[in-house]
């Protein structure tokens, strides 16, 4: 069943909800807030873009207009909205593997003013539940910059397993960087690897997961 809601973005379908968050498609009205947090230096630090512009934000949102989650080979960007007040606070991303459509990679970004409230953990838990329960995927992966300790901690806390450390495998912002790879299987999630919201996360700082070369 598709849920519709009235919010700052108007009446839009909702992919899924968590206790405090609503995950929905992007709409044109999101462009300003979306660009504002993407251009923040603490967000750009671990991402594949720099000097993000409003034109880029509008182009990405426009590219999502007829898109849907779960299409193999395509990144889908979810808007992350606060249920109380309807503010856009970040985004989630999912790319189903084009060669093996039972597997996908996820990513997440949160606006800096919303760090430290456990929103990142809640959003990623919701995305895992949606990917396994609604899209019926078998395996989900995530990749973070090795220096992005808070993103790695978040992925640990949702039950994802650290599978690899790639030493200086990517040339990033003028220097060689290292990355950590995480994964979780559907049966691991079903067995209870997903955790409840941890109060320790409300005291962590950066909660932005690097998305290697997504759209935009």
C-alpha positions as CSV (number, residue, x, y, z in Angstrom):
1,X,0.0,0.0,0.0
2,X,1.3,3.5,-0.9
3,X,1.1,6.0,1.8
4,X,0.5,9.7,0.9
5,X,1.3,12.6,3.2
6,X,0.9,16.3,3.2
7,X,4.2,18.1,4.1
8,X,6.4,21.0,3.1
9,X,6.7,19.2,-0.3
10,X,3.0,18.8,-0.7
11,X,1.1,15.6,-1.1
12,X,3.8,13.0,-2.0
13,X,4.0,9.2,-1.7
14,X,6.0,7.7,1.1
15,X,8.4,4.8,0.7
16,X,8.6,4.0,4.4
17,X,8.5,5.7,7.8
18,X,10.4,5.3,11.1
19,X,9.3,6.7,14.5
20,X,10.7,10.2,13.7
21,X,11.4,10.1,10.0
22,X,9.6,9.9,6.7
23,X,11.4,8.6,3.6
24,X,9.8,9.8,0.3
25,X,10.7,10.8,-3.3
26,X,12.5,14.1,-3.9
27,X,10.5,17.0,-5.2
28,X,11.5,20.3,-6.8
29,X,10.9,22.2,-3.6
30,X,13.7,20.3,-1.9
31,X,16.5,21.7,-4.1
32,X,17.5,24.6,-1.8
33,X,17.7,22.6,1.4
34,X,19.4,19.6,-0.4
35,X,22.1,21.8,-1.9
36,X,22.6,23.7,1.4
37,X,23.7,20.6,3.3
38,X,25.6,19.0,0.4
39,X,27.8,22.1,0.0
40,X,28.7,22.1,3.8
41,X,32.4,21.4,4.2
42,X,31.9,18.7,6.8
43,X,29.6,16.9,4.5
44,X,31.8,17.3,1.4
45,X,34.8,16.0,3.2
46,X,33.9,12.3,2.7
47,X,31.9,12.5,-0.5
48,X,32.6,12.3,-4.2
49,X,31.5,15.8,-4.9
50,X,32.9,19.3,-4.1
51,X,31.5,22.8,-4.5
52,X,28.0,21.4,-5.0
53,X,25.7,23.9,-6.8
54,X,22.0,24.5,-6.9
55,X,22.0,23.5,-10.5
56,X,23.5,20.1,-9.7
57,X,20.9,19.7,-6.9
58,X,18.0,20.5,-9.3
59,X,19.5,18.2,-12.0
60,X,19.7,15.3,-9.5
61,X,16.2,15.8,-8.2
62,X,14.9,16.1,-11.8
63,X,16.6,12.8,-12.7
64,X,14.7,11.1,-9.9
65,X,11.3,12.3,-11.2
66,X,10.4,9.1,-13.0
67,X,12.8,6.8,-11.1
68,X,11.8,4.1,-8.7
69,X,13.8,2.2,-6.1
70,X,15.2,-1.2,-6.9
71,X,16.0,-0.8,-10.6
72,X,19.3,-2.7,-11.3
73,X,22.3,-0.5,-12.1
74,X,20.7,2.7,-11.0
75,X,21.2,4.8,-7.9
76,X,17.9,5.9,-6.3
77,X,18.0,8.9,-4.0
78,X,15.5,9.0,-1.1
79,X,14.5,12.3,0.6
80,X,14.8,12.0,4.3
81,X,12.2,14.2,6.1
82,X,11.5,14.9,9.7
83,X,7.9,13.7,10.4
84,X,7.4,16.6,12.9
85,X,7.6,19.8,10.9
86,X,8.4,18.2,7.5
87,X,11.9,19.5,7.2
88,X,14.3,17.9,4.7
89,X,17.2,16.7,6.9
90,X,19.2,14.4,4.6
91,X,19.0,11.6,2.0
92,X,19.5,7.9,1.6
93,X,20.7,6.1,-1.5
94,X,20.4,2.6,-2.8
95,X,21.9,1.0,-6.0
96,X,20.8,-2.5,-6.9
97,X,23.6,-4.4,-8.6
98,X,23.0,-4.7,-12.4
99,X,24.7,-8.1,-12.6
100,X,23.2,-9.6,-9.5
101,X,19.9,-7.9,-8.6
102,X,19.6,-9.5,-5.2
103,X,22.4,-7.3,-4.0
104,X,22.6,-3.6,-3.5
105,X,24.9,-0.8,-2.1
106,X,23.5,1.8,0.3
107,X,24.6,5.3,1.2
108,X,23.4,8.1,3.6
109,X,23.9,11.8,4.2
110,X,22.5,13.9,7.0
111,X,22.4,17.7,7.3
112,X,24.9,18.9,9.9
113,X,22.3,20.6,12.1
114,X,20.7,17.3,12.7
115,X,23.8,15.4,13.7
116,X,23.8,14.0,17.2
117,X,20.2,12.9,17.5
118,X,20.3,9.3,16.3
119,X,18.6,10.2,13.1
120,X,21.3,8.6,10.9
121,X,21.0,5.3,12.8
122,X,17.2,5.4,12.6
123,X,17.3,6.2,8.9
124,X,19.7,3.4,7.9
125,X,17.8,0.9,10.0
126,X,14.7,1.9,8.2
127,X,16.4,1.5,4.8
128,X,17.7,-2.0,5.7
129,X,14.2,-3.0,6.7
130,X,12.8,-1.6,3.5
131,X,15.4,-3.2,1.3
132,X,15.0,-6.6,2.8
133,X,11.3,-6.6,3.6
134,X,9.9,-4.7,0.6
135,X,12.5,-5.0,-2.2
136,X,13.3,-8.6,-1.0
137,X,17.1,-8.1,-1.5
138,X,19.5,-10.7,-0.2
139,X,22.7,-8.8,0.6
140,X,23.4,-5.1,1.2
141,X,26.8,-3.4,1.2
142,X,28.2,0.0,2.2
143,X,31.6,1.7,1.7
144,X,33.0,4.5,3.9
145,X,36.1,6.5,3.9
146,X,38.4,4.9,6.5
147,X,38.7,8.2,8.3
148,X,34.9,8.6,8.6
149,X,34.8,7.0,12.0
150,X,31.2,8.0,12.9
151,X,29.8,6.5,9.7
152,X,31.7,3.3,10.3
153,X,30.4,3.2,13.9
154,X,26.8,3.7,12.6
155,X,27.2,0.8,10.2
156,X,28.5,-1.4,13.0
157,X,25.6,-0.5,15.2
158,X,23.0,-1.4,12.6
159,X,24.6,-4.9,12.4
160,X,26.6,-4.6,9.3
161,X,29.8,-6.7,9.2
162,X,33.2,-5.1,8.4
163,X,34.4,-7.2,5.5
164,X,37.4,-5.4,4.1
165,X,39.9,-2.6,4.5
166,X,41.2,-1.2,1.2
167,X,44.5,0.6,1.8
168,X,45.0,3.7,-0.4
169,X,42.7,2.3,-3.1
170,X,41.1,5.6,-4.2
171,X,42.5,8.9,-5.3
172,X,40.2,11.4,-3.5
173,X,40.5,15.2,-3.2
174,X,44.1,15.3,-4.3
175,X,45.4,12.4,-2.2
176,X,45.2,8.6,-1.9
177,X,42.5,7.5,0.5
178,X,41.5,4.2,2.1
179,X,38.1,2.7,2.5
180,X,36.2,0.2,4.7
181,X,33.6,-2.2,3.2
182,X,30.6,-3.4,5.2
183,X,27.8,-6.0,4.4
184,X,24.8,-7.7,5.9
185,X,22.6,-10.6,4.6
186,X,18.9,-10.8,4.8
187,X,19.0,-13.8,7.1
188,X,21.3,-11.9,9.5
189,X,18.9,-9.0,9.5
190,X,16.0,-11.3,10.1
191,X,17.9,-13.0,13.0
192,X,18.1,-9.7,14.8
193,X,21.4,-8.1,13.7
194,X,19.6,-4.8,13.5
195,X,19.9,-3.0,16.8
196,X,17.6,-0.7,18.7
197,X,18.5,3.0,18.8
198,X,21.6,3.4,20.8
199,X,21.9,6.4,23.1
200,X,25.7,6.5,22.4
201,X,24.8,7.5,18.8
202,X,23.2,10.7,20.0
203,X,26.6,11.8,21.2
204,X,28.5,11.0,18.0
205,X,29.4,13.7,15.5
206,X,29.5,13.1,11.8
207,X,26.9,10.8,10.4
208,X,27.3,10.8,6.7
209,X,28.1,7.7,4.7
210,X,30.3,7.9,1.6
211,X,28.5,6.9,-1.5
212,X,31.2,6.0,-4.2
213,X,30.2,7.8,-7.4
214,X,26.4,7.8,-7.1
215,X,24.3,10.1,-9.4
216,X,25.0,13.7,-8.9
